[in-house]
């Protein structure tokens, strides 16, 4: 599951999205934590939406890893 929040600022009377922060929630066994953290380091650059928006909007991501059991 993912949750996103955005920060909007007014520029010349127009609301503009300036920043987006996405928290990716992953429930998995502890043995998969290192893999999940490694993937977080490069997955965004493979996403066409991220690649389209990143020149105009500051986008950050965070992994919220929840071990099973």
DRENPAVO-340335 format. One record per residue: z, y, x of N, C-alpha, C in turn; residue number from 1; residue in one letter. Coordinates in nm, 4 decimals, always signed. Atoms other than C-alpha are relative to their C-alpha. Layout:
<sites>
site n_zz=Z; n_yy=Y; n_xx=X; ca_zz=Z; ca_yy=Y; ca_xx=X; c_zz=Z; c_yy=Y; c_xx=X; n=NUM; res=a
...
</sites>
This chain:
<sites>
site n_zz=+0.0000; n_yy=-0.1158; n_xx=+0.0846; ca_zz=+0.0000; ca_yy=+0.0000; ca_xx=+0.0000; c_zz=+0.0000; c_yy=+0.1238; c_xx=+0.0904; n=1; res=x
site n_zz=+0.0022; n_yy=-0.1246; n_xx=-0.0758; ca_zz=-0.0630; ca_yy=+0.3531; ca_xx=+0.1184; c_zz=+0.0405; c_yy=+0.1151; c_xx=-0.0909; n=2; res=x
site n_zz=-0.0380; n_yy=-0.1212; n_xx=+0.0714; ca_zz=+0.0824; ca_yy=+0.6859; ca_xx=+0.0155; c_zz=-0.0479; c_yy=+0.1186; c_xx=+0.0827; n=3; res=x
site n_zz=+0.0483; n_yy=-0.1170; n_xx=-0.0722; ca_zz=-0.0752; ca_yy=+1.0156; ca_xx=+0.1046; c_zz=+0.0572; c_yy=+0.1281; c_xx=-0.0576; n=4; res=x
site n_zz=-0.0421; n_yy=-0.1326; n_xx=+0.0429; ca_zz=+0.0465; ca_yy=+1.3715; ca_xx=+0.0919; c_zz=-0.0886; c_yy=+0.1015; c_xx=+0.0699; n=5; res=x
site n_zz=+0.0833; n_yy=-0.1039; n_xx=-0.0578; ca_zz=-0.1490; ca_yy=+1.6854; ca_xx=+0.1513; c_zz=+0.0722; c_yy=+0.1330; c_xx=-0.0006; n=6; res=x
site n_zz=-0.0539; n_yy=-0.1356; n_xx=-0.0047; ca_zz=-0.0592; ca_yy=+2.0378; ca_xx=+0.2492; c_zz=-0.1143; c_yy=+0.0957; c_xx=-0.0246; n=7; res=x
site n_zz=+0.1030; n_yy=-0.0935; n_xx=+0.0422; ca_zz=-0.2545; ca_yy=+2.3157; ca_xx=+0.0879; c_zz=+0.0439; c_yy=+0.1410; c_xx=+0.0343; n=8; res=x
site n_zz=-0.0256; n_yy=-0.1403; n_xx=-0.0303; ca_zz=-0.2789; ca_yy=+2.6760; ca_xx=+0.2013; c_zz=-0.1055; c_yy=+0.0849; c_xx=-0.0690; n=9; res=x
site n_zz=+0.0927; n_yy=-0.0922; n_xx=+0.0624; ca_zz=-0.4418; ca_yy=+2.9782; ca_xx=+0.0492; c_zz=-0.0744; c_yy=+0.0768; c_xx=+0.1078; n=10; res=x
site n_zz=+0.0842; n_yy=-0.0764; n_xx=-0.0910; ca_zz=-0.7330; ca_yy=+3.1319; ca_xx=+0.2400; c_zz=-0.0901; c_yy=+0.0905; c_xx=-0.0826; n=11; res=x
site n_zz=+0.0817; n_yy=-0.0971; n_xx=+0.0734; ca_zz=-0.8870; ca_yy=+3.4478; ca_xx=+0.0987; c_zz=-0.0004; c_yy=-0.0297; c_xx=-0.1500; n=12; res=x
site n_zz=-0.0141; n_yy=+0.0264; n_xx=+0.1421; ca_zz=-0.7565; ca_yy=+3.3546; ca_xx=-0.2452; c_zz=-0.0462; c_yy=-0.1373; c_xx=-0.0456; n=13; res=x
site n_zz=+0.0480; n_yy=+0.1342; n_xx=+0.0343; ca_zz=-0.8893; ca_yy=+2.9966; ca_xx=-0.2299; c_zz=+0.0957; c_yy=-0.1040; c_xx=+0.0575; n=14; res=x
site n_zz=-0.0859; n_yy=+0.1077; n_xx=-0.0479; ca_zz=-0.6703; ca_yy=+2.6869; ca_xx=-0.2045; c_zz=-0.0820; c_yy=-0.0960; c_xx=+0.0858; n=15; res=x
site n_zz=+0.0710; n_yy=+0.0849; n_xx=-0.0952; ca_zz=-0.7715; ca_yy=+2.4772; ca_xx=+0.0965; c_zz=+0.0953; c_yy=-0.1080; c_xx=+0.0512; n=16; res=x
site n_zz=-0.0793; n_yy=+0.1092; n_xx=-0.0566; ca_zz=-0.6433; ca_yy=+2.1347; ca_xx=+0.2056; c_zz=-0.0029; c_yy=+0.0150; c_xx=+0.1517; n=17; res=x
site n_zz=-0.0099; n_yy=-0.0206; n_xx=-0.1445; ca_zz=-0.5194; ca_yy=+2.1825; ca_xx=+0.5631; c_zz=+0.0457; c_yy=-0.1246; c_xx=+0.0746; n=18; res=x
site n_zz=-0.0562; n_yy=+0.1164; n_xx=-0.0667; ca_zz=-0.3266; ca_yy=+1.8643; ca_xx=+0.6439; c_zz=+0.0180; c_yy=-0.1134; c_xx=-0.1009; n=19; res=x
site n_zz=-0.0237; n_yy=+0.1202; n_xx=+0.0797; ca_zz=-0.3081; ca_yy=+1.5086; ca_xx=+0.5119; c_zz=+0.0814; c_yy=-0.0963; c_xx=+0.0859; n=20; res=x
site n_zz=-0.0805; n_yy=+0.1004; n_xx=-0.0694; ca_zz=-0.0410; ca_yy=+1.2559; ca_xx=+0.6080; c_zz=+0.0008; c_yy=-0.1258; c_xx=-0.0862; n=21; res=x
site n_zz=+0.0071; n_yy=+0.1275; n_xx=+0.0713; ca_zz=-0.0830; ca_yy=+0.8902; ca_xx=+0.5115; c_zz=+0.1022; c_yy=-0.0956; c_xx=+0.0596; n=22; res=x
site n_zz=-0.0957; n_yy=+0.1029; n_xx=-0.0405; ca_zz=+0.1967; ca_yy=+0.6332; ca_xx=+0.5244; c_zz=-0.0530; c_yy=-0.1331; c_xx=-0.0517; n=23; res=x
site n_zz=+0.0482; n_yy=+0.1340; n_xx=+0.0353; ca_zz=+0.0681; ca_yy=+0.2760; ca_xx=+0.5301; c_zz=+0.1192; c_yy=-0.0951; c_xx=+0.0010; n=24; res=x
site n_zz=-0.1138; n_yy=+0.0920; n_xx=+0.0122; ca_zz=+0.3291; ca_yy=+0.0294; ca_xx=+0.4053; c_zz=-0.0517; c_yy=-0.1427; c_xx=+0.0103; n=25; res=x
site n_zz=+0.0437; n_yy=+0.1375; n_xx=-0.0231; ca_zz=+0.2858; ca_yy=-0.3227; ca_xx=+0.5361; c_zz=+0.1206; c_yy=-0.0926; c_xx=-0.0013; n=26; res=x
site n_zz=-0.1015; n_yy=+0.1049; n_xx=+0.0018; ca_zz=+0.5035; ca_yy=-0.6199; ca_xx=+0.4454; c_zz=-0.0614; c_yy=-0.1211; c_xx=+0.0670; n=27; res=x
site n_zz=+0.0522; n_yy=+0.1149; n_xx=-0.0745; ca_zz=+0.4501; ca_yy=-0.8967; ca_xx=+0.6966; c_zz=+0.1127; c_yy=-0.0595; c_xx=+0.0836; n=28; res=x
site n_zz=-0.0999; n_yy=+0.0625; n_xx=-0.0858; ca_zz=+0.6361; ca_yy=-1.1349; ca_xx=+0.9204; c_zz=+0.0130; c_yy=+0.0791; c_xx=+0.1298; n=29; res=x
site n_zz=-0.0309; n_yy=-0.0783; n_xx=-0.1201; ca_zz=+0.7987; ca_yy=-0.9770; ca_xx=+1.2240; c_zz=-0.0963; c_yy=-0.0294; c_xx=+0.1151; n=30; res=x
site n_zz=+0.0897; n_yy=+0.0383; n_xx=-0.1098; ca_zz=+0.5669; ca_yy=-1.1670; ca_xx=+1.4576; c_zz=-0.1322; c_yy=+0.0776; c_xx=-0.0029; n=31; res=x
site n_zz=+0.1255; n_yy=-0.0742; n_xx=+0.0129; ca_zz=+0.2779; ca_yy=-0.9505; ca_xx=+1.3299; c_zz=+0.0163; c_yy=+0.1502; c_xx=+0.0250; n=32; res=x
site n_zz=-0.0259; n_yy=-0.1436; n_xx=-0.0198; ca_zz=+0.4407; ca_yy=-0.6126; ca_xx=+1.4043; c_zz=-0.0856; c_yy=+0.0571; c_xx=+0.1138; n=33; res=x
site n_zz=+0.0773; n_yy=-0.0522; n_xx=-0.1136; ca_zz=+0.2738; ca_yy=-0.5684; ca_xx=+1.7465; c_zz=-0.1479; c_yy=+0.0156; c_xx=-0.0348; n=34; res=x
site n_zz=+0.1411; n_yy=-0.0075; n_xx=+0.0403; ca_zz=-0.0692; ca_yy=-0.6419; ca_xx=+1.6003; c_zz=-0.0218; c_yy=+0.1181; c_xx=-0.0935; n=35; res=x
site n_zz=+0.0121; n_yy=-0.1113; n_xx=+0.0951; ca_zz=-0.0153; ca_yy=-0.3969; ca_xx=+1.3145; c_zz=+0.0072; c_yy=+0.1339; c_xx=+0.0717; n=36; res=x
site n_zz=-0.0129; n_yy=-0.1258; n_xx=-0.0743; ca_zz=+0.0964; ca_yy=-0.1239; ca_xx=+1.5533; c_zz=-0.1228; c_yy=+0.0255; c_xx=+0.0875; n=37; res=x
site n_zz=+0.1196; n_yy=-0.0157; n_xx=-0.0819; ca_zz=-0.2026; ca_yy=-0.1867; ca_xx=+1.7806; c_zz=-0.1188; c_yy=+0.0453; c_xx=-0.0867; n=38; res=x
site n_zz=+0.1091; n_yy=-0.0357; n_xx=+0.0899; ca_zz=-0.4456; ca_yy=-0.1655; ca_xx=+1.4877; c_zz=+0.0139; c_yy=+0.1452; c_xx=-0.0469; n=39; res=x
site n_zz=-0.0214; n_yy=-0.1400; n_xx=+0.0409; ca_zz=-0.2878; ca_yy=+0.1643; ca_xx=+1.3805; c_zz=-0.0587; c_yy=+0.0967; c_xx=+0.1020; n=40; res=x
site n_zz=+0.0498; n_yy=-0.0875; n_xx=-0.1044; ca_zz=-0.4085; ca_yy=+0.3060; ca_xx=+1.7105; c_zz=-0.1497; c_yy=+0.0260; c_xx=-0.0058; n=41; res=x
site n_zz=+0.1454; n_yy=-0.0198; n_xx=+0.0005; ca_zz=-0.7780; ca_yy=+0.2679; ca_xx=+1.6304; c_zz=-0.0679; c_yy=-0.0112; c_xx=-0.1367; n=42; res=x
site n_zz=+0.0682; n_yy=+0.0265; n_xx=+0.1264; ca_zz=-0.8440; ca_yy=+0.1866; ca_xx=+1.2648; c_zz=-0.0616; c_yy=+0.1245; c_xx=-0.0631; n=43; res=x
site n_zz=+0.0507; n_yy=-0.1206; n_xx=+0.0664; ca_zz=-0.8921; ca_yy=+0.5456; ca_xx=+1.1478; c_zz=-0.1387; c_yy=+0.0380; c_xx=+0.0506; n=44; res=x
site n_zz=+0.1302; n_yy=-0.0363; n_xx=-0.0549; ca_zz=-1.1851; ca_yy=+0.6026; ca_xx=+1.3813; c_zz=-0.1125; c_yy=-0.0904; c_xx=-0.0503; n=45; res=x
site n_zz=+0.1004; n_yy=+0.0888; n_xx=+0.0588; ca_zz=-1.3655; ca_yy=+0.3151; ca_xx=+1.2055; c_zz=-0.0200; c_yy=+0.0284; c_xx=-0.1491; n=46; res=x
site n_zz=+0.0057; n_yy=-0.0339; n_xx=+0.1424; ca_zz=-1.3191; ca_yy=+0.4751; ca_xx=+0.8613; c_zz=-0.0963; c_yy=+0.1176; c_xx=-0.0209; n=47; res=x
site n_zz=+0.0957; n_yy=-0.1090; n_xx=+0.0198; ca_zz=-1.6157; ca_yy=+0.6839; ca_xx=+0.7388; c_zz=+0.0606; c_yy=+0.1235; c_xx=-0.0668; n=48; res=x
site n_zz=-0.0618; n_yy=-0.1159; n_xx=+0.0652; ca_zz=-1.3969; ca_yy=+0.9056; ca_xx=+0.5188; c_zz=+0.0809; c_yy=+0.0802; c_xx=+0.1013; n=49; res=x
site n_zz=-0.0764; n_yy=-0.0681; n_xx=-0.1051; ca_zz=-1.1614; ca_yy=+0.9842; ca_xx=+0.8081; c_zz=-0.0934; c_yy=+0.0750; c_xx=+0.0940; n=50; res=x
site n_zz=+0.0936; n_yy=-0.0619; n_xx=-0.0947; ca_zz=-1.4551; ca_yy=+1.0564; ca_xx=+1.0390; c_zz=-0.0671; c_yy=+0.1228; c_xx=-0.0609; n=51; res=x
site n_zz=+0.0609; n_yy=-0.1135; n_xx=+0.0677; ca_zz=-1.6047; ca_yy=+1.2902; ca_xx=+0.7802; c_zz=+0.0969; c_yy=+0.1180; c_xx=-0.0093; n=52; res=x
site n_zz=-0.0980; n_yy=-0.1060; n_xx=+0.0244; ca_zz=-1.2841; ca_yy=+1.4845; ca_xx=+0.7140; c_zz=+0.0672; c_yy=+0.0548; c_xx=+0.1254; n=53; res=x
site n_zz=-0.0820; n_yy=-0.0395; n_xx=-0.1139; ca_zz=-1.1224; ca_yy=+1.4993; ca_xx=+1.0591; c_zz=-0.0431; c_yy=+0.1299; c_xx=+0.0680; n=54; res=x
site n_zz=+0.0324; n_yy=-0.1296; n_xx=-0.0602; ca_zz=-1.3256; ca_yy=+1.7992; ca_xx=+1.1852; c_zz=+0.0596; c_yy=+0.1192; c_xx=-0.0775; n=55; res=x
site n_zz=-0.0451; n_yy=-0.1113; n_xx=+0.0830; ca_zz=-1.1947; ca_yy=+2.0107; ca_xx=+0.8945; c_zz=+0.1476; c_yy=-0.0061; c_xx=-0.0379; n=56; res=x
site n_zz=-0.1370; n_yy=+0.0178; n_xx=+0.0493; ca_zz=-0.8520; ca_yy=+1.8657; ca_xx=+0.8081; c_zz=+0.0791; c_yy=-0.0826; c_xx=+0.1015; n=57; res=x
site n_zz=-0.0877; n_yy=+0.0761; n_xx=-0.0895; ca_zz=-0.5654; ca_yy=+1.7521; ca_xx=+1.0299; c_zz=+0.0531; c_yy=-0.1206; c_xx=-0.0772; n=58; res=x
site n_zz=-0.0417; n_yy=+0.1224; n_xx=+0.0674; ca_zz=-0.5000; ca_yy=+1.3897; ca_xx=+0.9344; c_zz=+0.0880; c_yy=-0.0820; c_xx=+0.0937; n=59; res=x
site n_zz=-0.0899; n_yy=+0.0854; n_xx=-0.0768; ca_zz=-0.2046; ca_yy=+1.1848; ca_xx=+1.0554; c_zz=+0.0314; c_yy=-0.1248; c_xx=-0.0819; n=60; res=x
site n_zz=-0.0362; n_yy=+0.1249; n_xx=+0.0659; ca_zz=-0.1044; ca_yy=+0.8275; ca_xx=+0.9788; c_zz=+0.1296; c_yy=-0.0533; c_xx=+0.0595; n=61; res=x
site n_zz=-0.1283; n_yy=+0.0578; n_xx=-0.0417; ca_zz=+0.2191; ca_yy=+0.6359; ca_xx=+1.0005; c_zz=+0.0084; c_yy=-0.1407; c_xx=-0.0569; n=62; res=x
site n_zz=-0.0211; n_yy=+0.1373; n_xx=+0.0469; ca_zz=+0.3004; ca_yy=+0.2652; ca_xx=+0.9740; c_zz=+0.1456; c_yy=-0.0175; c_xx=-0.0381; n=63; res=x
site n_zz=-0.1334; n_yy=+0.0360; n_xx=+0.0461; ca_zz=+0.6013; ca_yy=+0.1684; ca_xx=+0.7667; c_zz=+0.0016; c_yy=-0.1514; c_xx=-0.0110; n=64; res=x
site n_zz=+0.0002; n_yy=+0.1463; n_xx=-0.0061; ca_zz=+0.6439; ca_yy=-0.1956; ca_xx=+0.8672; c_zz=+0.1265; c_yy=-0.0537; c_xx=-0.0625; n=65; res=x
site n_zz=-0.1148; n_yy=+0.0613; n_xx=+0.0669; ca_zz=+0.8695; ca_yy=-0.4027; ca_xx=+0.6419; c_zz=-0.0054; c_yy=-0.1502; c_xx=+0.0236; n=66; res=x
site n_zz=+0.0012; n_yy=+0.1447; n_xx=-0.0287; ca_zz=+0.9509; ca_yy=-0.7484; ca_xx=+0.7809; c_zz=+0.0328; c_yy=-0.0838; c_xx=-0.1224; n=67; res=x
site n_zz=-0.0314; n_yy=+0.0935; n_xx=+0.1078; ca_zz=+0.9444; ca_yy=-1.0357; ca_xx=+0.5360; c_zz=+0.1193; c_yy=-0.0854; c_xx=+0.0402; n=68; res=x
site n_zz=-0.1103; n_yy=+0.0930; n_xx=-0.0247; ca_zz=+1.2478; ca_yy=-1.2537; ca_xx=+0.5010; c_zz=+0.1114; c_yy=+0.0663; c_xx=+0.0620; n=69; res=x
</sites>
